């Protein structure tokens, strides 16, 4: 109500107070919403660490939006140590619940990981599939400026 001003004057501070009461009682949606307030600095001091703390609590309870948001924090290293592995773990959980953006993010992470594996495995095969950058080929054809 207070967050959106439905039937009452809109107040981020008042919304935060009520979200915190519900979050402290274990409500996953309230934990996600409180985390969002910390991430955006709405009604509370902005804190990526606090956002991550609340999103983890909600994500552990299966809140799909919190799982996606926590994955994003790990991917960007915001409030937590950057970790593609942790990002993938949380995006996978959200993707398995049908979260479209998490499916896209997790898929992109898998493609990047596969490309790196291919790149490094090519260099390990003596005399075969050596990686050559376009720079080493002199930009022939359509790459020439």
DRENBAGU-295450 format. One record per atom (N, C-alpha, C): residue number from 1; x, y, z. Coordinates in pm, whole numbers. Layout:
BEGIN
n;px;py;pz
NUM;X;Y;Z
...
END
This chain:
BEGIN
n;px;py;pz
1;81;-118;0
1;0;0;0
1;87;126;0
2;177;135;100
2;259;256;112
2;357;269;-4
3;409;157;-52
3;507;162;-161
3;446;223;-287
4;320;193;-313
4;254;242;-435
4;153;353;-408
5;127;385;-281
5;31;489;-248
5;-113;449;-272
6;-145;322;-253
6;-284;275;-271
6;-366;301;-144
7;-455;399;-151
7;-543;430;-39
7;-476;510;72
8;-347;530;61
8;-270;609;158
8;-168;692;81
9;-111;789;150
9;-6;867;86
9;115;777;62
10;175;789;-56
10;293;708;-89
10;407;748;3
11;474;647;62
11;586;674;151
11;681;555;148
12;799;576;90
12;899;469;87
12;943;432;227
13;957;530;315
13;999;502;452
13;898;414;523
14;771;447;510
14;665;367;574
14;656;228;512
15;671;220;381
15;670;90;313
15;785;4;364
16;904;64;378
16;1020;-8;428
16;998;-63;567
17;931;15;650
17;903;-29;787
17;815;-155;785
18;712;-154;701
18;620;-269;695
18;683;-388;624
19;763;-361;519
19;833;-471;451
19;929;-539;549
20;998;-460;631
20;1093;-517;726
20;1021;-606;829
21;906;-562;879
21;831;-643;975
21;795;-779;914
22;746;-776;791
22;709;-902;725
22;833;-984;691
23;940;-917;647
23;1065;-987;611
23;1125;-1056;733
24;1122;-988;846
24;1175;-1046;970
24;1098;-1171;1012
25;972;-1180;968
25;890;-1298;1000
25;905;-1408;894
26;993;-1385;795
26;1023;-1489;696
26;944;-1483;567
27;871;-1375;542
27;794;-1364;419
27;889;-1336;301
28;895;-1429;206
28;990;-1420;94
28;965;-1299;5
29;838;-1267;-22
29;810;-1151;-107
29;852;-1022;-37
30;830;-1014;92
30;872;-896;168
30;1025;-887;170
31;1093;-1000;182
31;1239;-1001;180
31;1291;-951;46
32;1227;-997;-62
32;1268;-948;-195
32;1244;-797;-205
33;1126;-752;-164
33;1092;-609;-175
33;1184;-522;-90
34;1219;-570;30
34;1310;-495;115
34;1449;-489;50
35;1492;-600;-9
35;1619;-601;-81
35;1620;-501;-195
36;1508;-492;-267
36;1496;-397;-377
36;1506;-253;-326
37;1446;-227;-211
37;1455;-92;-154
37;1600;-58;-121
38;1675;-155;-65
38;1816;-130;-35
38;1896;-113;-164
39;1867;-192;-265
39;1941;-183;-391
39;1922;-47;-456
40;1801;6;-447
40;1769;134;-511
40;1783;253;-417
41;1800;228;-287
41;1809;338;-191
41;1678;411;-175
42;1568;339;-182
42;1434;400;-167
42;1385;383;-25
43;1379;492;51
43;1329;488;188
43;1431;438;288
44;1543;391;241
44;1654;342;325
44;1784;386;260
45;1892;380;336
45;2023;412;278
45;2059;302;177
46;2106;341;60
46;2142;243;-44
46;2255;154;7
47;2236;23;-8
47;2337;-72;36
47;2324;-201;-44
48;2422;-226;-132
48;2419;-351;-209
48;2435;-472;-117
49;2512;-456;-9
49;2531;-567;85
49;2399;-606;151
50;2322;-507;195
50;2191;-534;257
50;2094;-592;155
51;2098;-540;34
51;2011;-594;-71
51;2040;-741;-92
52;2169;-774;-103
52;2208;-913;-122
52;2167;-1002;-6
53;2178;-951;115
53;2139;-1029;234
53;1991;-1066;228
54;1906;-968;195
54;1762;-995;191
54;1724;-1079;69
55;1790;-1054;-43
55;1760;-1134;-161
55;1801;-1279;-142
56;1911;-1303;-70
56;1952;-1442;-45
56;1848;-1514;39
57;1794;-1445;140
57;1691;-1507;224
57;1568;-1542;140
58;1528;-1450;53
58;1411;-1476;-32
58;1442;-1584;-135
59;1561;-1578;-193
59;1601;-1676;-296
59;1607;-1816;-237
60;1656;-1829;-115
60;1663;-1960;-49
60;1524;-2020;-29
61;1422;-1934;-25
61;1284;-1981;-12
61;1217;-2002;-147
62;1292;-1980;-255
62;1238;-2006;-389
62;1179;-1886;-460
63;1198;-1765;-407
63;1147;-1645;-475
63;1226;-1624;-603
64;1157;-1639;-717
64;1223;-1639;-847
64;1289;-1505;-879
65;1225;-1395;-845
65;1282;-1264;-874
65;1407;-1240;-790
66;1407;-1287;-666
66;1524;-1274;-580
66;1638;-1360;-634
67;1606;-1478;-684
67;1709;-1564;-742
67;1775;-1496;-861
68;1694;-1438;-949
68;1750;-1367;-1065
68;1835;-1248;-1019
69;1783;-1168;-927
69;1854;-1048;-881
69;1984;-1084;-811
70;1984;-1191;-733
70;2106;-1235;-666
70;2209;-1280;-769
71;2164;-1350;-872
71;2254;-1389;-981
71;2317;-1268;-1047
72;2238;-1165;-1068
72;2288;-1042;-1128
72;2394;-976;-1038
73;2370;-978;-909
73;2469;-920;-816
73;2602;-994;-827
74;2596;-1128;-833
74;2720;-1206;-844
74;2787;-1182;-979
75;2708;-1170;-1085
75;2765;-1147;-1218
75;2839;-1014;-1223
76;2785;-913;-1157
76;2843;-779;-1160
76;2937;-752;-1044
77;2937;-839;-942
77;3020;-815;-825
77;2971;-698;-742
78;2841;-678;-737
78;2783;-568;-659
78;2742;-618;-520
79;2814;-575;-416
79;2780;-613;-280
79;2828;-752;-241
80;2880;-825;-338
80;2933;-960;-317
80;3057;-974;-405
81;3138;-1076;-376
81;3253;-1102;-463
81;3202;-1151;-598
82;3255;-1099;-707
82;3212;-1139;-841
82;3239;-1289;-859
83;3137;-1360;-908
83;3149;-1504;-929
83;3051;-1548;-1036
84;3105;-1586;-1153
84;3019;-1638;-1259
84;2954;-1769;-1216
85;3025;-1846;-1135
85;2970;-1974;-1088
85;2845;-1951;-1001
86;2855;-1856;-908
86;2740;-1825;-823
86;2627;-1761;-904
87;2663;-1673;-998
87;2562;-1612;-1084
87;2485;-1721;-1158
88;2560;-1815;-1216
88;2497;-1924;-1289
88;2409;-2010;-1202
89;2454;-2034;-1079
89;2375;-2115;-985
89;2238;-2052;-961
90;2235;-1922;-935
90;2109;-1854;-903
90;2024;-1834;-1029
91;2090;-1801;-1142
91;2013;-1786;-1266
91;1951;-1919;-1306
92;2022;-2029;-1283
92;1969;-2161;-1317
92;1842;-2191;-1236
93;1846;-2158;-1107
93;1729;-2180;-1022
93;1610;-2099;-1072
94;1635;-1972;-1106
94;1527;-1887;-1157
94;1480;-1935;-1294
95;1573;-1975;-1379
95;1539;-2023;-1513
95;1453;-2149;-1505
96;1486;-2236;-1412
96;1407;-2359;-1394
96;1264;-2331;-1353
97;1240;-2211;-1297
97;1104;-2172;-1259
97;1035;-2091;-1369
98;1101;-2077;-1483
98;1038;-2010;-1597
98;1069;-1862;-1610
99;1161;-1808;-1533
99;1196;-1666;-1542
99;1271;-1643;-1674
100;1209;-1573;-1767
100;1262;-1559;-1904
100;1398;-1489;-1907
101;1416;-1382;-1832
101;1543;-1310;-1835
101;1654;-1395;-1773
102;1619;-1474;-1671
102;1718;-1565;-1612
102;1757;-1673;-1712
103;1660;-1720;-1790
103;1690;-1820;-1893
103;1788;-1762;-1995
104;1764;-1639;-2036
104;1852;-1572;-2132
104;1992;-1551;-2071
105;1997;-1503;-1947
105;2125;-1477;-1882
105;2203;-1605;-1860
106;2135;-1710;-1815
106;2202;-1837;-1792
106;2253;-1896;-1924
107;2172;-1886;-2028
107;2213;-1935;-2159
107;2335;-1861;-2211
108;2337;-1729;-2194
108;2452;-1649;-2238
108;2577;-1687;-2160
109;2561;-1709;-2031
109;2676;-1750;-1948
109;2730;-1885;-1995
110;2642;-1977;-2028
110;2685;-2108;-2077
110;2758;-2096;-2211
111;2708;-2009;-2299
111;2773;-1990;-2429
111;2912;-1931;-2413
112;2926;-1836;-2324
112;3057;-1775;-2300
112;3153;-1879;-2243
113;3105;-1957;-2147
113;3190;-2061;-2087
113;3232;-2163;-2192
114;3139;-2202;-2279
114;3171;-2300;-2384
114;3274;-2242;-2481
115;3260;-2115;-2515
115;3355;-2052;-2606
115;3496;-2049;-2545
116;3504;-2018;-2417
116;3634;-2017;-2351
116;3695;-2156;-2347
117;3611;-2256;-2319
117;3663;-2394;-2316
117;3716;-2434;-2452
118;3642;-2398;-2558
118;3688;-2430;-2694
118;3819;-2358;-2725
119;3826;-2233;-2689
119;3947;-2155;-2715
119;4068;-2216;-2647
120;4055;-2248;-2520
120;4169;-2302;-2448
120;4201;-2445;-2489
121;4101;-2523;-2525
121;4129;-2660;-2566
121;4199;-2662;-2702
122;4171;-2565;-2788
122;4237;-2558;-2918
122;4387;-2537;-2902
123;4427;-2458;-2806
123;4569;-2428;-2788
123;4645;-2549;-2733
124;4574;-2642;-2673
124;4641;-2757;-2611
124;4668;-2870;-2708
125;4612;-2865;-2828
125;4632;-2971;-2926
125;4747;-2930;-3016
126;4864;-2994;-3001
126;4981;-2953;-3080
126;4957;-2966;-3229
127;4986;-2859;-3303
127;4979;-2861;-3448
127;4839;-2861;-3506
128;4737;-2851;-3425
128;4601;-2857;-3476
128;4514;-2752;-3407
129;4431;-2685;-3484
129;4335;-2588;-3432
129;4400;-2477;-3350
130;4510;-2430;-3391
130;4571;-2317;-3321
130;4485;-2194;-3343
131;4457;-2124;-3235
131;4377;-2002;-3244
131;4461;-1892;-3306
132;4403;-1825;-3406
132;4468;-1709;-3466
132;4370;-1594;-3466
133;4411;-1487;-3410
133;4328;-1368;-3404
133;4314;-1306;-3543
134;4203;-1236;-3570
134;4190;-1164;-3697
134;4304;-1064;-3717
135;4361;-1016;-3608
135;4472;-921;-3619
135;4593;-987;-3683
136;4615;-1115;-3655
136;4733;-1183;-3710
136;4713;-1216;-3858
137;4590;-1208;-3909
137;4563;-1238;-4049
137;4563;-1112;-4135
138;4580;-996;-4075
138;4593;-873;-4151
138;4462;-813;-4200
139;4351;-847;-4145
139;4221;-790;-4182
139;4197;-791;-4332
140;4197;-905;-4393
140;4173;-915;-4537
140;4024;-903;-4567
141;3994;-865;-4685
141;3857;-861;-4733
141;3774;-755;-4663
142;3656;-795;-4615
142;3560;-699;-4560
142;3607;-633;-4431
143;3712;-687;-4367
143;3761;-627;-4244
143;3855;-510;-4269
144;3903;-495;-4392
144;3996;-387;-4422
144;3919;-254;-4424
145;3976;-153;-4360
145;3908;-23;-4348
145;3919;66;-4466
END
